[in-house]
């Protein structure tokens, strides 16, 4: 799903008060962490992920791997924290995050 800037701004506003639900440590990505990430993303649709690894390039690589593995979209990354979104069409319409169409 390609989001325009207006939609990303809306999601950044929704994600501002969120706390990181997934924390990636020095061990990096494992199968169990990716499974937990997948289930958390399916349940919440919009989550923050804290990536605590060495340098910026390693953080960006891990975030890109997580996005590719789950078809999530990176909304924003500030320091060690990334805001990721993937709409869950299996949820009831009233439970989904409603993104403005503009």
Backbone bond lengths (Angstrom), bond angles and torsions (degrees), N, CA, C in turn:
res aa  C-N    CA-C-N  psi(-1)  N-CA   C-N-CA  omega(-1)  CA-C   N-CA-C  phi
1 X - - - 1.444 - - 1.520 108.66 -
2 X 1.294 116.64 120.16 1.456 121.07 177.55 1.522 108.95 -91.94
3 X 1.304 115.33 123.77 1.454 121.59 -179.21 1.516 109.77 -104.14
4 X 1.332 116.45 141.15 1.458 119.31 175.90 1.532 108.67 -86.04
5 X 1.306 116.71 176.55 1.468 121.33 -175.57 1.527 112.39 -65.04
6 X 1.312 117.20 -35.10 1.464 120.47 178.69 1.536 110.17 -63.52
7 X 1.318 116.61 -42.96 1.458 121.00 179.35 1.526 111.14 -67.62
8 X 1.336 117.11 -39.98 1.460 120.28 177.46 1.522 111.22 -64.50
9 X 1.325 116.80 -38.30 1.456 120.56 177.86 1.529 110.25 -63.10
10 X 1.318 117.10 -41.17 1.459 121.53 176.84 1.527 110.60 -60.50
11 X 1.341 117.39 -45.15 1.461 121.64 -179.53 1.527 111.82 -68.45
12 X 1.328 117.86 -36.22 1.470 120.33 175.33 1.522 110.40 -61.03
13 X 1.327 116.49 -39.77 1.458 120.55 177.10 1.513 112.20 -64.19
14 X 1.334 116.81 -40.66 1.477 120.84 177.74 1.519 111.14 -68.73
15 X 1.319 117.13 -32.81 1.452 121.29 -175.91 1.516 114.24 -85.51
16 X 1.315 117.01 -9.00 1.465 120.35 -175.05 1.525 112.54 -57.84
17 X 1.334 117.72 -42.85 1.457 120.63 -175.97 1.524 113.14 -86.67
18 X 1.318 118.74 -3.17 1.465 121.27 -178.72 1.527 111.89 -72.63
19 X 1.315 115.40 149.11 1.461 122.41 172.54 1.530 107.81 -100.37
20 X 1.335 118.28 151.16 1.473 119.71 177.56 1.526 111.11 -61.57
21 X 1.333 116.07 127.91 1.456 121.81 179.46 1.523 112.64 -96.07
22 X 1.314 116.74 -25.44 1.467 122.51 179.46 1.522 107.50 -120.89
23 X 1.327 116.19 133.41 1.461 120.93 178.17 1.522 107.85 -124.71
24 X 1.331 116.03 121.11 1.465 122.94 178.12 1.517 106.94 -98.37
25 X 1.337 116.33 121.36 1.455 121.07 -178.82 1.514 112.43 -96.54
26 X 1.340 114.82 -162.69 1.464 120.96 -178.00 1.525 113.20 -63.50
27 X 1.326 117.22 -23.73 1.463 120.71 -179.56 1.530 111.65 -70.61
28 X 1.331 117.30 -17.48 1.460 120.51 178.09 1.515 112.30 82.07
29 X 1.316 115.63 -155.13 1.458 121.72 -177.42 1.519 110.72 -84.89
30 X 1.309 116.09 133.56 1.455 121.61 173.99 1.528 107.26 -125.82
31 X 1.317 115.95 169.03 1.460 119.41 179.95 1.522 111.38 -63.57
32 X 1.328 117.00 -39.63 1.461 119.72 180.00 1.527 111.17 -68.04
33 X 1.319 118.03 -37.57 1.459 120.50 177.89 1.521 110.47 -66.39
34 X 1.326 117.32 -41.53 1.470 120.16 177.95 1.526 111.46 -65.09
35 X 1.333 117.68 -36.26 1.465 120.89 177.62 1.529 110.41 -65.98
36 X 1.322 116.66 -43.12 1.465 120.73 177.63 1.526 110.53 -65.29
37 X 1.321 116.98 -40.44 1.466 121.94 176.79 1.522 110.65 -60.21
38 X 1.318 116.72 -44.44 1.463 122.21 -179.21 1.530 111.03 -62.30
39 X 1.327 117.53 -45.95 1.465 119.83 -178.66 1.525 111.49 -69.50
40 X 1.325 117.36 -37.31 1.468 120.85 178.32 1.522 110.73 -66.69
41 X 1.308 117.26 -41.98 1.467 121.69 178.78 1.527 110.87 -65.74
42 X 1.321 117.33 -38.72 1.461 120.47 178.55 1.527 110.87 -65.65
43 X 1.314 117.03 -35.72 1.459 120.58 -178.29 1.525 112.43 -77.76
44 X 1.329 118.02 -44.70 1.457 121.55 -172.97 1.532 114.41 -97.45
45 X 1.314 119.10 -24.27 1.469 126.12 -177.58 1.529 113.34 70.88
46 X 1.302 119.28 -40.31 1.462 123.57 -179.44 1.520 107.69 -125.76
47 X 1.336 116.66 115.02 1.462 119.85 -176.72 1.525 110.76 -136.39
48 X 1.322 114.32 157.87 1.454 121.08 171.74 1.513 107.95 -104.12
49 X 1.331 114.91 141.38 1.461 122.53 178.82 1.524 107.29 -125.10
50 X 1.329 116.76 128.75 1.461 121.32 175.79 1.524 107.61 -99.61
51 X 1.326 116.23 125.82 1.465 121.99 -179.12 1.516 108.07 -113.90
52 X 1.331 116.18 109.70 1.470 121.86 -177.65 1.522 109.96 -107.61
53 X 1.307 114.95 75.34 1.466 120.78 174.93 1.522 108.00 -126.00
54 X 1.311 115.89 174.84 1.456 123.17 -171.56 1.501 118.57 -46.17
55 X 1.294 118.15 -85.59 1.455 120.97 -170.25 1.529 111.60 -112.04
56 X 1.311 115.39 178.38 1.464 122.29 -176.50 1.527 112.03 -62.29
57 X 1.322 117.14 -41.68 1.466 120.29 -179.15 1.526 111.13 -62.75
58 X 1.323 117.37 -40.57 1.471 120.76 178.50 1.526 110.38 -66.57
59 X 1.325 117.96 -39.73 1.471 121.33 177.62 1.520 110.34 -62.97
60 X 1.333 116.13 -46.29 1.466 119.50 179.79 1.518 111.68 -61.80
61 X 1.318 117.03 -39.57 1.468 121.48 179.34 1.529 110.74 -63.43
62 X 1.317 118.00 -44.66 1.466 121.42 179.92 1.520 110.54 -65.31
63 X 1.314 117.63 -41.94 1.463 120.80 178.88 1.524 110.25 -63.53
64 X 1.334 117.55 -41.92 1.468 120.85 178.31 1.530 111.32 -64.58
65 X 1.332 117.46 -38.80 1.464 120.78 177.33 1.521 110.96 -63.68
66 X 1.327 116.67 -41.40 1.463 120.12 179.17 1.524 110.85 -65.50
67 X 1.318 117.07 -41.62 1.463 120.64 178.59 1.527 111.22 -64.70
68 X 1.316 116.74 -42.35 1.467 120.61 -179.53 1.526 111.42 -67.54
69 X 1.328 117.20 -38.45 1.460 120.72 -177.75 1.520 112.13 -70.03
70 X 1.320 117.84 -26.22 1.458 120.08 -174.02 1.529 114.22 -118.86
71 X 1.307 118.28 1.51 1.470 123.42 -176.38 1.523 111.49 60.23
72 X 1.305 117.06 30.81 1.465 121.62 177.39 1.526 108.89 -87.04
73 X 1.307 115.26 160.57 1.458 120.66 178.77 1.519 109.60 -114.12
74 X 1.319 115.25 132.71 1.451 121.27 176.98 1.522 108.31 -76.08
75 X 1.324 115.85 120.09 1.455 121.25 179.63 1.523 110.17 -91.37
76 X 1.344 115.70 -43.05 1.455 120.14 -176.64 1.525 108.73 -160.99
77 X 1.333 115.61 146.38 1.465 120.66 171.83 1.511 107.51 -133.41
78 X 1.325 114.58 123.49 1.460 120.85 176.20 1.521 106.58 -127.27
79 X 1.312 116.26 111.85 1.466 120.69 179.99 1.508 111.69 61.72
80 X 1.319 116.45 -120.93 1.465 122.45 -178.05 1.520 113.10 -88.95
81 X 1.311 118.97 -2.30 1.461 122.26 -171.82 1.526 110.49 -113.42
82 X 1.338 114.90 130.75 1.461 121.19 177.42 1.522 108.92 -118.73
83 X 1.313 116.29 141.13 1.454 122.88 175.84 1.524 107.08 -105.19
84 X 1.343 116.18 120.24 1.461 122.01 -175.37 1.521 110.13 -120.42
85 X 1.329 115.74 146.57 1.465 121.47 -178.83 1.521 109.98 -136.24
86 X 1.334 114.59 138.49 1.462 121.65 168.52 1.516 106.88 -150.13
87 X 1.314 116.22 121.39 1.452 120.66 -178.85 1.522 109.66 -71.74
88 X 1.329 116.19 137.55 1.458 122.18 179.22 1.520 107.92 -105.34
89 X 1.322 116.70 103.88 1.460 121.15 -177.60 1.520 112.42 -76.57
90 X 1.329 118.13 -9.72 1.466 121.59 178.69 1.529 111.83 -82.12
91 X 1.326 116.76 -15.94 1.463 120.30 177.39 1.525 109.74 -75.05
92 X 1.319 115.14 156.26 1.461 119.50 175.42 1.525 108.64 -62.56
93 X 1.336 117.53 143.83 1.479 120.05 -177.19 1.521 113.81 -55.24
94 X 1.322 118.31 -34.58 1.465 119.86 -178.82 1.524 112.59 -74.95
95 X 1.331 118.14 -14.34 1.462 122.62 179.62 1.534 112.72 -95.52
96 X 1.336 117.30 -13.58 1.464 121.70 -178.78 1.524 111.41 -77.27
97 X 1.320 115.50 159.16 1.459 120.78 171.85 1.519 107.33 -76.79
98 X 1.304 116.08 124.06 1.468 120.25 -179.86 1.515 109.01 -90.51
99 X 1.308 115.40 115.05 1.462 122.10 -178.89 1.514 108.32 -95.77
100 X 1.337 118.32 133.73 1.458 119.43 176.72 1.531 111.15 -61.41
101 X 1.317 116.45 142.88 1.472 120.04 -175.28 1.520 112.78 -79.86
102 X 1.294 118.95 -18.50 1.455 122.37 -175.82 1.455 112.44 -70.78
